[in-house]
């Protein structure tokens, strides 16, 4: 017992010393530590096994059993603690249990064959268990190292991902800035071109010149449509479109869109019908207006005869909006493909007058963004019906019969006289200022032009009373916005009404202007739209 105690103390001190200094030990020191641990372990197991010679040679059966139990327990402990280093483990086990086997086989003592066989079987079992324990330990070490390596890789990947996300975010911000700049900078000359064309109509008298202007105007409209569609598509794909829900009358929206498209429909001999019930829905009004407007425009574009019906009805808590036409229809096999970018089934020659093939692509993106059900019912030669289900809030009247709406004839430019209406134009773009001034003067308006926030406030004092102020929202980087000017004019009561015209098409900005109580129009503005604004004043 004294020998066992001494060897255990020595081993404990050595282990404590090794553990304390292992982190700072070099390779040679680690090898020396391993050898030291082996020899101290061998000394301890040998001392345990030596009990057969110290005690059992002259001991009673009870003493022999006690030593046998002690050595077996120690052997099991050795298996648990030392078998992970399997190269040295058999030596340690044999130095302990091996002495018991020799003793019970009769070497130096009285034989006990049954116990010797039992000891041998235990020795074999512990060797097998020790090998498996070593393999499990080695595998755990391998897995730990692998996890450490994977964690390092994951950390590196995380850094790379964070860097990529940062670059993607910067690229997205740059793209957003580019889109905003492109929207404003490209819309400005298009807006001026539209206004100049309107003024040019009043300067020509020959039919040939007038037809030429019409062709230029038609080309300009195609360019505006393509530009707006491409810009909108980029905004949706860049995630730059925000949803701003509000409550509004969907029937009034349909009436408005019908009135905006009835002239084009009637020009083709197509009747446009409205069948609505006054209903209030909740969704993003600007986006849903763009969605339905694209569907109506497509119906007018591809319907050569018959009629188009815009309708809404309420059922099961939903308001279903339908756009039904008697156009060429769509084969079921093509009904999913028409929502793809730049797809035009009936325009293989890419006739620009039939659009860009982006209208329905934008419709699908808006419906997905607003989480709305969009249903297409169509067959070749049977027309098409697009249905949209919106959350319904309230209904005030029963559904009415379809009503045919007629187009209002746009008056000849030479017959327009706005009776000296006093209009102030505020824009920092010289071309826009010239074009607006020329067009308004042709309509017999008194025009006051300013190019900055401060000059506009001063000019408003001299030009009073102002019937209408047409204000660009973006008046330069170092100036206050057109919205700020409109608010200041309203507060000072220097104008009866202010209209914001902007090349910035960000939904958040347009919503802010509307929430401030001002009508806002995006550039380029149609001449007919400008005239309606002035005539409604």
Secondary structure by P-SEA (a helix, b strand, c coil): caaaaaaaaaaaaaaaaaaaccccccaaaaaaaaaaaaaaaaaaaaaaacccccccccccaaaaaaaaaaaaaaaaaaaacccccccaaaaaaaaaaaaaaaaaacccccccaaaaaaaaaaaaaaaaaaaaaaaaaaaaaaaaaaaaaaaaaaaaaaaaaaaaaaaaaaaaaaaaaaaaaaaaaaaaaaaaaaaaaaaaaaacccaaaaaaaaaaaaaaaaaaaaaaaaaaaaaaaaccbbbbbbbbcaaaaaaaaaaacaaaaaaacbbbbbbbccccccccaaaaaaaaaaaaaaaaacccccbbbbbccccccbbbbbbbbccccccccccccccccccccccccccccccccaaaaaaaaaaaaabbbbbbbbcccbbbbbbbbccccccccccccbbbbbbccccccccccccbbbbbbbcccaaaaaaaaaaaaaaccbbbbbccaaaaaaaaaaaccccccccccccccccccaaaaaaaaaaaccccbbbbbcccccaaaaaaaaaabbbbbcccccaaaaaaaaaac
